[in-house]
Amino acid sequence: MIYYDTPRPVRFMGLTRLSAHMGSDLVGEGGTRELDEFAAKIGLKAKWRQNSGTPTEHYDLFDAALDRARKHGAMCISPREFVARVVKPKRALADITRHKLNDYERHLLDPFIKKFFHHTSLGKRLDLLNPSPKDMNLGEIALSMSNQCRYNGCVSRFYSVAEHSVLMSWWAKDEGYDETTRIAMMMHDAHEAYTGDITKSVQDVLFMGNPHARADFEALKDRIDAAIKELIGFRYDTKSVVVVEADQRILLDERRVLLAPGDPPIVWGVDEEGYAPLGVKIRNWNPEEAFSHFTTELMLLGVIKETP
């Protein structure tokens, strides 16, 4: 199969390694030629020159050329088709991005990968595939966590991700845990500043029968969490047993205050696993109060020196 790309067509050998990695069965044969000659042969008037036109304009021109090429019996594929037919269905995005790409492979994937960014409130473009601390701000993270209501907002009173985290830190202090553990309690949901607080039930439905999608989402959270750790300069473990168990147990405190029990009572996973409530008092701070308590707690823990 021949694959054409700017500034000239090439036999698509650059992705042989990647195709094998993805289990692709891309086959075919053909030679290379100058793209001007190819365009002229199929009746397409175009000048194919490096750095002329935007990538989108190039790809639009590819599609027009390839449509005509197929009418002449050519076997070829565009970058857009490569993404749609090969990348999306074959492997999890995490696997693709971990694979070491050569320049040509990266060029083909670039329009696809560039779509994955988060526009922050401070006007930063956070690359979700390779998040950098320089595009993050702790005040912005605190603000997002304070503005986000847990349980998709289906609660009797507003209850933020930030309050959830502060209450866990306060509990850890009362139980005698060290500051590193308390920082982990504070930051265990920090990635949600950029991913949103997607409920577990929604995640289970989205990822049902699709382990690659779940792996991608977990990898996304891990990348963001790693960048946040680098941002604040502390080492902590948000997946430690004490943090994970506290995160489960507090659900029982939250449910009791924020949700009607149901008739008959609705059973959660934490009920089946035999967890006991954490025993914290839900305060229902508004976003401004949640932001203040969250940032104050970070100051007391030495993570920040002043309110952002």
C-alpha positions in Angstrom: 0.0 0.0 0.0 1.2 3.5 -0.8 0.8 6.3 1.7 1.1 9.9 0.5 2.1 12.8 2.7 3.6 16.3 2.3 6.0 17.4 0.9 6.2 14.3 -1.2 4.7 10.8 -1.2 6.6 8.0 0.5 6.2 4.3 0.7 4.8 4.0 4.3 7.8 2.2 5.8 8.1 4.6 8.6 5.2 3.1 10.4 6.1 -0.6 9.8 7.4 -0.9 13.3 4.4 0.9 14.8 2.0 -1.1 12.7 3.6 -4.4 13.9 3.4 -3.0 17.5 -0.3 -2.4 17.1 -1.0 -5.7 15.5 -2.0 -4.0 12.3 -2.3 -5.9 9.0 -1.5 -3.1 6.7 -0.3 -4.6 3.4 0.1 -3.5 -0.2 2.7 -2.6 -2.7 3.6 0.3 -4.9 6.4 2.8 -5.6 7.0 6.4 -4.8 6.9 9.3 -7.1 7.0 13.1 -7.0 3.7 14.4 -5.6 3.4 17.0 -8.3 3.5 14.3 -11.0 0.9 12.3 -9.1 -1.4 15.3 -8.6 -1.1 16.1 -12.3 -1.8 12.5 -13.3 -5.1 12.4 -11.4 -6.1 15.9 -12.6 -5.5 17.8 -9.3 -3.8 21.1 -9.7 -1.7 21.6 -6.6 1.7 22.8 -5.5 3.1 20.5 -2.8 5.9 22.4 -1.1 7.2 22.1 2.4 6.0 24.8 4.8 3.3 26.0 2.3 -0.1 26.1 3.8 -1.4 24.9 7.2 -1.5 21.2 8.2 -5.3 21.4 7.9 -5.1 22.7 4.3 -2.6 20.0 3.4 -4.8 17.3 4.8 -7.9 18.7 3.0 -5.8 18.6 -0.2 -4.8 15.0 0.6 -8.3 13.9 1.0 -9.3 15.4 -2.4 -6.3 13.9 -4.1 -6.8 10.5 -2.5 -10.5 10.4 -3.5 -9.4 10.9 -7.1 -6.6 8.4 -6.7 -8.9 5.7 -5.6 -11.0 6.2 -8.7 -7.8 5.3 -10.6 -7.4 2.2 -8.5 -4.7 3.5 -6.2 -4.3 2.0 -2.8 -3.5 4.8 -0.4 -4.5 6.3 2.9 -4.4 9.8 4.4 -3.2 10.7 7.9 -6.8 11.3 9.0 -7.7 7.8 7.9 -4.6 6.4 9.6 -5.9 7.8 12.9 -9.5 6.7 12.3 -8.7 3.2 11.0 -5.5 2.2 12.8 -4.8 4.3 15.9 -8.2 4.5 17.5 -9.4 0.9 17.2 -6.1 -0.9 17.5 -4.6 0.1 20.7 -5.0 2.3 23.8 -3.7 5.8 23.3 -1.4 5.2 26.3 0.3 2.5 24.3 0.7 4.6 21.3 2.1 7.6 23.1 4.5 5.4 25.1 5.9 4.0 21.9 9.0 5.7 20.5 7.9 7.4 17.3 10.1 8.5 14.5 9.7 11.9 13.0 7.4 10.8 10.2 5.2 8.8 12.5 4.9 11.7 14.9 4.1 14.0 12.0 1.1 11.8 11.0 -0.1 11.6 14.6 0.5 15.2 15.4 -3.0 16.6 14.3 -4.6 13.9 16.4 -2.4 14.3 19.5 -2.6 18.1 19.5 -6.3 17.9 20.2 -5.6 16.7 23.7 -5.1 19.8 25.8 -6.8 21.7 28.6 -7.3 25.5 28.4 -6.7 26.7 31.9 -8.3 29.8 33.6 -4.9 31.5 33.5 -4.7 31.1 29.7 -2.3 28.1 29.7 -2.4 25.2 27.3 -1.9 22.1 29.4 -0.9 19.2 27.2 -2.8 16.2 28.6 -0.5 13.7 27.1 2.6 15.3 28.5 1.5 17.7 31.3 4.1 20.1 32.5 4.3 21.9 35.9 5.0 25.1 34.1 1.5 25.1 32.7 0.0 24.5 36.2 -0.8 26.7 39.1 -1.6 25.5 42.6 -4.1 28.4 43.1 -5.9 27.3 40.0 -6.0 23.7 41.1 -7.5 24.8 44.5 -10.0 27.0 42.7 -11.2 24.2 40.4 -11.5 21.7 43.3 -13.4 24.3 45.3 -15.8 24.9 42.5 -16.5 21.3 41.7 -19.4 19.6 43.5 -19.0 15.9 44.3 -21.6 13.3 43.2 -22.2 15.2 39.9 -24.0 17.8 42.0 -26.8 15.5 42.9 -26.7 16.3 46.6 -28.9 18.1 49.1 -26.3 20.9 49.6 -23.1 22.0 47.8 -20.2 19.8 48.7 -16.9 20.4 46.9 -13.9 18.2 46.1 -11.8 20.6 48.1 -13.9 20.1 51.3 -13.7 16.4 50.8 -9.9 16.6 50.7 -9.6 19.0 53.7 -11.8 16.8 55.9 -9.6 13.8 55.1 -6.5 15.8 56.1 -8.1 16.9 59.3 -9.1 13.3 60.1 -5.5 12.2 59.4 -4.2 14.9 61.8 -6.6 13.7 64.6 -5.4 10.2 64.0 -1.8 11.1 64.4 -0.6 10.7 60.8 2.4 12.6 59.6 2.3 15.6 57.4 3.3 13.7 54.3 0.2 11.5 54.7 -1.9 14.6 55.2 -0.5 16.2 52.0 -1.4 13.0 50.2 -5.0 13.3 51.6 -5.1 16.9 50.4 -3.8 16.1 46.9 -5.3 12.6 46.2 -8.0 14.2 43.9 -5.9 17.1 42.6 -5.9 15.7 39.0 -9.7 16.3 39.0 -8.8 20.0 38.6 -8.1 19.1 35.0 -10.1 15.9 34.4 -13.2 16.7 36.4 -14.8 14.6 39.1 -16.3 11.7 37.1 -18.2 9.4 39.4 -17.1 5.8 39.6 -20.4 4.5 38.3 -20.1 6.7 35.2 -16.5 5.5 34.7 -17.6 1.8 35.0 -20.2 2.3 32.3 -17.8 4.1 30.0 -15.1 1.6 30.5 -17.2 -1.6 30.5 -15.6 -4.1 28.3 -12.9 -1.6 27.3 -9.8 -2.1 29.4 -7.7 0.0 27.1 -10.0 3.0 27.8 -9.7 2.5 31.6 -6.0 2.2 31.3 -5.8 5.4 29.3 -7.8 7.3 32.0 -5.7 5.9 34.8 -2.6 6.9 32.8 -4.0 10.4 32.3 -4.6 10.8 36.0 -1.1 9.5 36.8 0.6 11.9 34.4 -1.3 14.9 35.9 -0.6 13.8 39.4 3.1 13.4 38.6 3.3 16.9 37.2 1.5 18.3 40.3 4.0 16.6 42.6 6.8 18.2 40.6 5.0 21.5 40.9 4.7 21.6 44.6 8.0 19.7 45.2 6.8 17.1 47.7 6.9 13.4 47.6 3.7 11.7 48.8 1.7 8.5 47.9 -1.9 9.1 47.1 -2.4 5.3 46.6 -1.2 4.3 50.0 -3.6 2.0 52.0 -4.4 4.7 54.5 -5.4 7.2 51.8 -7.4 4.7 49.8 -9.3 3.4 52.8 -10.0 6.9 54.1 -11.3 7.9 50.7 -13.7 4.9 50.8 -14.8 5.4 54.4 -15.6 9.1 54.0 -18.2 8.1 51.4 -20.4 6.8 54.2 -20.2 10.1 56.0 -21.0 12.0 52.8 -23.9 9.7 51.9 -25.5 10.0 55.3 -25.6 13.9 55.1 -25.9 14.5 51.3 -28.1 11.8 49.9 -31.5 10.2 50.8 -31.0 6.6 51.7 -33.6 5.2 49.3 -36.4 2.8 49.9 -35.2 0.1 50.2 -31.8 1.5 51.1 -29.4 1.6 48.2 -26.3 -0.6 48.7 -22.9 0.7 47.7 -19.6 -1.1 47.2 -18.4 0.3 50.5 -21.3 -1.4 52.3 -20.5 -4.7 50.7 -16.8 -4.4 51.6 -17.6 -3.7 55.3 -16.1 -0.3 55.7 -17.0 1.9 58.7 -17.6 5.6 58.4 -14.6 7.9 58.8 -16.6 9.9 61.4 -16.0 13.4 59.9 -18.5 16.3 60.0 -19.6 17.5 56.6 -19.5 21.3 56.6 -21.0 22.1 53.2 -18.7 25.1 52.6 -19.5 27.3 49.6 -16.7 27.5 46.9 -15.1 30.6 48.5 -15.0 29.0 51.9 -13.7 25.7 50.5 -10.9 27.6 48.6 -9.9 29.4 51.8 -9.8 26.2 54.0 -8.0 24.3 51.3 -5.3 26.8 50.7 -4.9 27.5 54.5 -4.4 23.7 55.1 -1.7 23.7 52.4 0.0 26.6 54.1 -0.1 24.8 57.5 1.4 21.8 55.8 4.2 23.9 54.3 3.1 23.2 50.7 2.6 26.9 50.0 3.8 30.1 51.8 0.8 32.3 51.2 -2.7 32.2 49.8 -2.6 32.0 46.0 
